[in-house]
């Protein structure tokens, strides 16, 4: 397809490219699938014999292994002038691999399966983000990425709500671990079906064909601007601080059981905390993107790092001095604010600091660095969690402060 033809087919809805909306719908359905599965996954792992280290390993390993592909997929999409093929392949691979989750009989099966499922994410993420950037003007890019994250996270809200209601309805009162396991397996199978439904809107996505470019993969490291390197370094340290959500849910369950709830109710309420997290994230993603366009992306990201450190310290304080259901709800809501401030904005800031011809490569490098940082961060946090759960949160707060210092050295360009 020639660029002029693609431009002609770039239909808009409320001033936003239809391609961006279609990609948002795909993300919405994919996250509905994933977030039906992921909130129950840590409890499935623990039922299968996993500990805090297992949660940290599985949570970090998936993104770390798959992230190796992100720089290559971003580079290839720039080099060959194609983005959609990587997006379609990535979503398809993830859907296919999810079919094996409910078949797991030992926790280490998921240590293998989750990285395989995340390979699909590694293939699609950088080209998809570059495709979004291709169809958005720089003046509203923060808003556009915020919209995409909002659709993505709205699917996460629906998925986690379904996980909560399905878990509560499928597990009888006073359920034994084996009965909880059966309920979780049913939820996983439903999530698989939704994952395949998410592939349908991709049929209608178009792209602006670009001429192949002779660019070196070295551009993904040595050729990036200084400020972009600093941003990636800060985001990587923050990724180590922002350890896997699985430990947050495990912490919530432990806190709820300390409050006297039985295992079934504590697990269900922990899943509900995940709904609170996703709801705040979705509600504030677009406003935070618009705020970033107005006051500067660096300021919003820095604020997100500050809020995350406060959340971690809040968990520590609550563990010792203010343990209550209301406190847990507030902490998970604030945790959602952290994601709204940082997740889409970091990607938008990366695309802003990179020139158009290496944007896919730059986003791939960003995702790879951040993904690789999650593995040691998750394992260390899981190790500390097994010693004393609050130690993992002290660790998260300390690294978030280091990320603030690195980000402060970035010079934002208007």
C-alpha positions in Angstrom: 0.0 0.0 0.0 1.4 3.4 -1.0 1.6 6.1 1.7 -1.0 8.3 -0.1 -3.5 5.4 -0.1 -2.9 4.7 3.6 -3.4 8.4 4.3 -6.7 8.3 2.4 -7.9 5.3 4.4 -6.8 6.9 7.7 -10.3 7.6 8.8 -10.8 9.5 12.0 -13.3 9.3 14.9 -13.5 12.4 17.1 -10.2 13.5 15.6 -8.4 10.3 16.4 -7.2 7.8 13.8 -9.4 4.7 13.4 -6.3 2.6 13.5 -5.5 3.9 17.0 -9.1 3.1 18.1 -8.9 -0.4 16.5 -5.5 -1.1 18.3 -7.1 0.1 21.5 -10.0 -2.4 21.1 -7.5 -5.2 20.5 -5.7 -4.1 23.7 -9.0 -3.9 25.5 -10.0 -7.4 24.6 -6.5 -8.8 25.2 -6.3 -7.3 28.6 -9.8 -8.5 29.4 -8.4 -12.0 28.7 -5.1 -11.4 30.5 -6.6 -9.8 33.5 -9.0 -12.6 34.0 -6.0 -14.8 34.2 -3.3 -12.8 35.9 -5.1 -11.8 39.1 -5.7 -15.5 39.9 -2.3 -16.6 38.7 -0.3 -15.8 41.9 -2.8 -17.8 44.0 -2.6 -20.6 41.4 1.2 -20.6 41.7 1.0 -20.8 45.5 -1.6 -23.6 45.4 0.9 -25.4 43.1 3.7 -25.0 45.8 5.3 -21.7 44.8 6.7 -19.2 47.3 7.5 -15.4 47.1 10.7 -16.2 45.1 8.5 -18.2 42.7 6.2 -15.2 42.3 9.1 -12.8 41.8 10.8 -15.2 39.3 7.6 -15.8 37.2 6.5 -12.2 37.3 9.9 -10.9 36.2 11.0 -13.8 33.9 8.1 -13.4 31.5 8.8 -9.8 30.7 12.6 -10.2 30.8 12.7 -13.1 28.3 10.2 -11.7 25.9 11.7 -8.2 26.1 14.8 -9.4 24.2 12.6 -9.6 21.1 11.3 -6.0 21.6 14.4 -4.2 20.3 14.6 -6.6 17.4 10.9 -6.2 16.5 11.2 -2.4 16.7 14.4 -2.4 14.6 12.9 -4.8 12.0 9.7 -2.6 11.8 11.9 0.4 11.0 14.2 -1.5 8.7 11.6 -3.2 6.5 9.0 -0.4 6.7 6.4 -2.8 8.2 4.7 -2.7 11.6 1.4 -4.6 11.3 2.9 -8.0 10.6 4.7 -7.9 13.9 1.6 -6.7 15.8 -0.6 -9.5 14.4 2.1 -12.2 15.0 2.6 -11.0 18.6 -1.1 -11.0 19.6 -1.6 -14.4 17.9 1.3 -16.0 19.6 0.1 -14.8 23.0 -3.4 -16.1 22.5 -2.1 -19.6 21.4 0.3 -19.9 24.3 -2.4 -19.1 26.9 -4.1 -22.3 26.1 -1.5 -24.2 28.2 -1.9 -22.2 31.4 -4.8 -24.2 32.8 -3.0 -27.4 32.1 -0.2 -26.6 34.6 0.3 -29.1 37.5 3.4 -27.6 39.1 4.4 -24.0 39.7 7.5 -24.3 37.5 5.3 -25.1 34.5 4.2 -21.5 34.7 7.8 -20.4 35.0 8.2 -21.8 31.4 4.7 -20.9 30.0 4.5 -17.3 31.1 7.7 -16.3 29.3 6.5 -18.1 26.2 3.2 -16.1 26.4 5.2 -12.9 26.9 7.2 -13.6 23.7 4.1 -12.5 21.8 4.0 -9.3 23.8 7.7 -8.8 23.0 7.1 -9.2 19.3 4.1 -6.7 19.1 4.8 -4.0 21.7 7.4 -1.7 20.0 5.9 -1.9 16.5 2.4 -1.3 17.9 3.6 1.7 19.9 5.4 3.0 16.8 2.2 2.5 14.7 0.3 4.5 17.3 2.9 7.3 17.1 2.8 7.2 13.3 -0.9 8.0 13.3 -0.8 10.7 16.0 0.4 14.3 16.0 3.1 15.3 18.4 1.0 18.0 20.0 -1.5 15.3 21.3 0.7 12.3 21.5 0.5 12.1 25.3 -3.3 12.2 25.0 -3.3 9.5 22.3 -1.0 7.2 24.3 -3.1 7.9 27.4 -6.2 6.9 25.4 -4.6 3.6 24.3 -3.6 2.9 27.9 -7.1 3.7 29.1 -8.7 1.3 26.7 -6.0 -1.3 27.6 -6.7 -0.8 31.3 -10.5 -0.7 30.9 -10.2 -4.2 29.5 -8.1 -5.0 32.6 -10.9 -3.7 34.8 -13.5 -5.9 33.1 -11.2 -8.9 33.2 -10.3 -8.5 36.8 -14.0 -7.9 37.7 -14.9 -11.1 35.9 -12.1 -12.9 37.7 -13.5 -11.7 41.0 -17.1 -12.7 40.3 -16.2 -16.0 38.7 -13.9 -16.9 41.6 -16.5 -16.0 44.2 -19.3 -17.9 42.4 -17.2 -21.0 41.4 -15.6 -21.5 44.8 -17.9 -22.7 47.6 -17.9 -21.3 51.1 -15.1 -22.9 53.2 -13.5 -24.1 50.0 -10.5 -26.4 50.2 -7.3 -25.5 48.2 -8.3 -28.2 45.6 -11.7 -26.5 45.1 -10.0 -23.1 44.8 -7.7 -24.6 42.2 -10.6 -25.9 40.1 -12.3 -22.5 40.2 -9.1 -20.8 39.0 -8.6 -23.3 36.1 -12.1 -22.6 34.9 -11.3 -18.8 34.9 -8.1 -19.5 32.9 -10.1 -21.4 30.2 -12.5 -18.5 29.8 -9.6 -16.1 29.5 -8.2 -18.2 26.6 -11.5 -17.8 24.6 -11.4 -14.0 25.0 -7.8 -13.9 23.8 -8.7 -15.4 20.5 -11.7 -13.0 20.1 -9.2 -10.1 20.5 -7.6 -10.9 17.2 -10.6 -10.0 15.0 -10.2 -6.1 15.0 -6.6 -6.5 13.7 -8.1 -7.5 10.3 -9.2 -3.9 9.8 -6.0 -2.1 10.9 -4.0 -0.4 8.1 -0.5 1.0 8.1 1.5 3.6 6.3 4.0 1.8 4.2 7.6 3.0 4.5 10.5 2.3 2.3 13.0 -0.2 3.8 15.9 1.6 5.5 19.5 0.5 5.8 19.9 1.2 9.6 22.2 -0.6 12.0 20.9 -2.3 15.1 23.7 -0.4 17.0 21.4 2.6 16.8 19.3 1.0 19.5 22.2 1.5 22.0 25.0 3.8 20.9 23.1 6.0 18.5 20.4 7.2 20.9 20.4 10.8 22.2 21.9 11.3 25.7 18.6 12.4 27.2 16.9 9.3 25.8 19.6 7.1 27.3 19.1 8.8 30.7 15.3 8.3 30.4 15.8 4.6 29.6 18.2 4.3 32.6 15.7 5.9 34.9 12.8 3.8 33.6 14.9 0.6 34.0 15.8 1.4 37.7 12.1 2.2 38.3 11.2 -1.2 36.7 13.4 -2.9 39.3 11.7 -0.9 42.0 8.2 -1.6 40.6 8.3 -5.4 41.1 5.7 -7.7 40.0 2.0 -7.1 40.8 1.9 -10.7 42.1 3.8 -9.7 45.2 1.4 -6.8 45.8 -1.6 -9.3 45.6 0.2 -11.8 47.9 0.9 -8.9 50.3 -2.8 -8.0 50.2 -3.9 -11.6 50.9 -1.5 -11.8 53.8 -2.7 -8.5 55.3 -6.4 -9.6 54.9 -5.7 -12.9 56.6 -4.1 -11.0 59.5 -7.3 -9.1 59.7 -9.2 -12.4 60.3 -10.6 -13.2 56.8 -10.5 -16.9 55.7 -8.5 -17.9 52.7 -11.4 -17.8 50.2 -12.5 -14.3 51.2 -9.0 -13.0 51.5 -8.2 -14.3 48.0 -11.4 -12.8 46.6 -10.7 -9.4 48.2 -7.2 -9.4 47.0 -8.5 -9.9 43.4 -10.9 -7.0 44.1 -7.9 -4.9 45.1 -6.6 -5.5 41.6 -9.9 -4.2 40.3 -9.4 -1.0 42.4 -5.8 -0.7 41.0 -7.0 -1.1 37.4 -10.0 1.2 37.8 -7.9 4.1 39.0 -5.3 3.4 36.3 -8.0 3.5 33.6 -9.8 6.5 35.0 -6.7 8.7 35.2 -4.6 7.5 32.2 -6.0 10.1 29.8 -6.0 13.0 32.3 -2.4 12.2 33.1 -1.5 12.0 29.4 -3.2 15.4 28.9 -1.4 16.8 31.9 1.9 15.6 30.5 1.2 17.4 27.2 0.5 20.6 29.2 3.2 20.7 32.0 5.8 18.3 30.5 6.2 14.6 30.4 9.3 14.6 32.7 7.3 16.2 35.5 4.5 13.8 35.4 6.8 10.7 35.3 8.8 12.1 38.2 5.6 12.6 40.1 4.7 9.0 39.4 8.1 7.8 40.9 7.4 9.9 44.0 3.9 8.4 44.4 5.2 4.9 44.0 7.8 5.4 46.7 5.0 6.7 48.9 2.8 3.6 48.2 5.6 1.2 49.1 6.3 3.1 52.4 2.5 3.1 52.9 2.4 -0.7 52.8 5.2 -0.9 55.3 3.5 1.6 57.7 0.2 -0.2 57.3 1.8 -3.5 58.0 3.0 -2.3 61.4 0.7 0.5 62.5 -2.5 1.0 60.5 -3.7 -2.4 59.2 -7.2 -2.1 57.9 -9.3 -3.0 54.8 -9.7 0.8 54.1 -6.0 1.3 54.2 -5.4 -1.5 51.7 -8.0 -0.1 49.3 -6.3 3.4 49.4 -2.9 1.9 48.8 -4.1 0.0 45.7 -5.9 3.0 44.4 -2.7 5.1 44.8 -0.8 2.2 43.1 -3.1 2.7 40.1 -2.3 6.4 40.1 1.4 5.5 39.7 0.8 3.5 36.6 -1.5 6.2 35.1 1.4 8.7 35.6 4.2 6.6 34.3 3.2 3.8 32.0 1.9 5.6 28.9 3.9 8.8 29.6 7.2 7.0 29.6 6.5 5.6 26.2 5.3 8.9 24.8 8.4 10.6 26.2 10.6 8.0 24.6 8.9 8.6 21.2 9.3 12.3 21.7 13.0 12.1 22.3 13.6 9.8 19.3 13.7 10.9 15.7 11.0 9.4 13.5 13.3 7.1 11.4 14.5 5.2 14.5 11.3 5.5 16.7 10.6 1.8 16.5 14.2 1.0 17.4 14.2 3.5 20.3 10.9 2.1 21.7 12.2 -1.4 21.3 15.3 -0.4 23.3 13.2 1.2 26.0 11.0 -1.9 26.3 13.9 -4.2 26.3 15.8 -2.3 29.0 12.8 -2.0 31.2 11.8 -5.7 30.7 15.3 -7.0 31.5 15.3 -5.0 34.7 12.2 -6.6 36.0 13.8 -10.1 36.4 16.5 -9.2 39.0 14.1 -6.8 40.6 11.3 -9.4 40.9 13.7 -12.1 42.2 15.3 -9.9 44.8 11.9 -8.5 45.9 10.5 -12.1 46.1 13.5 -13.2 48.2 13.0 -10.3 50.6 9.2 -11.0 50.7 9.9 -14.6 51.9 12.1 -13.2 54.7 9.5 -10.5 55.7 6.9 -9.1 53.2 7.5 -5.5 54.2 11.2 -5.7 53.2 10.2 -6.0 49.5 8.4 -2.7 49.8 11.3 -0.9 51.5 13.4 -2.1 48.6 10.9 -0.7 46.1 10.9 2.7 47.8 14.7 2.9 47.9 15.1 2.1 44.1 12.3 4.5 43.2 14.4 7.3 44.8 17.4 6.3 42.6 15.2 6.5 39.5 14.1 10.0 40.5 17.7 11.1 40.6 18.4 9.7 37.1 15.3 11.3 35.7 16.2 14.6 37.1 19.2 14.7 34.8 17.0 14.4 31.6 16.5 17.6 29.7 12.9 17.7 28.2 12.6 19.0 24.7 9.6 20.9 23.6 
